[in-house]
Amino acid sequence: MKPQPVRLGLTGGIGCGKSTVAALLAQAGAAVMDADAISRSLTQSGGLAIPAILAEFGETLITPEGAMDRDAMRALVFSNPQHKRQLEAIIHPLVAQTLKAQTQSAIDAGQTCLVFDVPLLVESGERWRRQVDWVCVVDCQTETQIQRVMARNPLARPEIERIMAQQASRAQRLACADAVIYNDGIDLVQLQTVVHEMMARFGL
């Protein structure tokens, strides 16, 4: 019987560099399942979530191309927690279904390390914690997060701070971590070294 692969939950706040760490893990041979990328694909034109979003929220939340209007939906869910729950009730089961299929494919392919890239892993409580062996948190200073997001997105500081306020606090994330990658004041080569050290620690 084949040994079970190690399941690593990867998370971090906006601007922490989680996607960069996920890419480095993939380069090192891990199978990376990206919950955010799956969620985006579900809400693009022709995505599996579009019929339910149209039925629940109406055509004003759908672009002329047939995708979910992300800006309009962001504004809506920020203004009303009930709308956020309605959207999550549509998206989360479809993400889980897709992740399950991707996970099985990776196991069938003989992958020894499965990385679940989940931005809101800590916020989901035990739902995700039960599904992974270890949680790795990508961490940096709050001001570093803000500067990185402002550099890559046309978002003003108050908007970024509002997004961060919706996420788990830095302290909450660190309290859930089995491993922490501190991605602040280091370059990509140094970050790669830290990632490889963490993989070695988990026997990968």
Secondary structure, DSSP 4 states (H G I P E B T S, - for coil): -PPPPEEEEEE--TTS-HHHHHHHHHHTT-EEEEHHHHHHHHTSTT-TTHHHHHHHH-GGGB-TTSSB-HHHHHHHHHH-HHHHHHHHHHHHHHHHHHHHHHHHHHHHTT-SEEEEE-TTTTTTTHHHHTT-SEEEEEE--HHHHHHHHHHHS---HHHHHHHHHHSPPHHHHHHT-SEEEE-SS--HHHHHHHHHHHHHHTT-
